[in-house]
């Protein structure tokens, strides 16, 4: 079954681009093709808290449900930080 899921990321987009370019079969701009999953990076305006600007990017995963879940899991594991 086809599925579309999103993650709102606070990771700098240059790191997201590097990560997805490294795992993609091929890519075109901010669209990355990993097997049967299309991953799109949609830059958003920074979220500002006083003098601190937090980057935001919407990551959209589209494809078969199992494949989407796997790519989302791999993304989370790549950027998960235990204790900072």
Steps between C-alpha positions, in 0.01 A plus 500: 500500500631846407581728790615859548656602833686809611759599757561860600874507554718747688817371331683745273396429141861459384530195726169362376612545139831325572325211676234440236745545210717233663223241522299586186510300180480838328364846568377810324534816706334435835322182381676178592411153374588218739373177352125543466483800735498863389636735766450874457665771708285811537690786668289707737570832668704483819311489828626793709519492881638836612848517351511132406391390151417130465516354149195314373460264207199287420608155381231322297526123450278345229479135399388161620422499873776257606762680291396842635517375860846354440639822348352706784656263755841520329479881491416515870784265591748702294419824683403370845727631772504332838563762763591785265 
